[in-house]
Amino acid sequence: MRARIFLPPKSAMQSGMGATQRWVLQYEPEKPKLRDPLMGWTGSDDMRQQIKLTFASKEAAVAYAQAEGIPYDLEIPSIRVQKPKSYADNFRADRRENWTH
């Protein structure tokens, strides 16, 4: 069963980067989920989908996967560029955009 090693994205419910600094090893599903024809529920008999391991660094996650013989895909995140913003910049005299209000 193949695993995926990645940094989790930032939650939409938080403004900071709190729970995004730990690397996660998560198993990919082997089979598609089954749909119950009567109730419409989805389910699976694959228990490895529920396992989510966290590591302090990428190297630790890769070392664990190699030591256990788990084939893995490593997803390197793109670098996020944050432009500094200030509320006072909305009222600067040398703004490039026109005032829309």
Stockholm file with secondary structure:
# STOCKHOLM 1.0

chainA/1-101         MRARIFLPPKSAMQSGMGATQRWVLQYEPEKPKLRDPLMGWTGSDDMRQQIKLTFASKEAAVAYAQAEGIPYDLEIPSIRVQKPKSYADNFRADRRENWTH
#=GR chainA/1-101 SS CCEEEECCCCCTTCSSCGGGSSEEEEECCSSCCEECTTTCCEECSCGGGGCEEEESSHHHHHHHHHHHTCCEEECCCCCCCCCCCCGGGGGCTTCSSCCCC
#=GC SS_cons         CCEEEECCCCCTTCSSCGGGSSEEEEECCSSCCEECTTTCCEECSCGGGGCEEEESSHHHHHHHHHHHTCCEEECCCCCCCCCCCCGGGGGCTTCSSCCCC
//
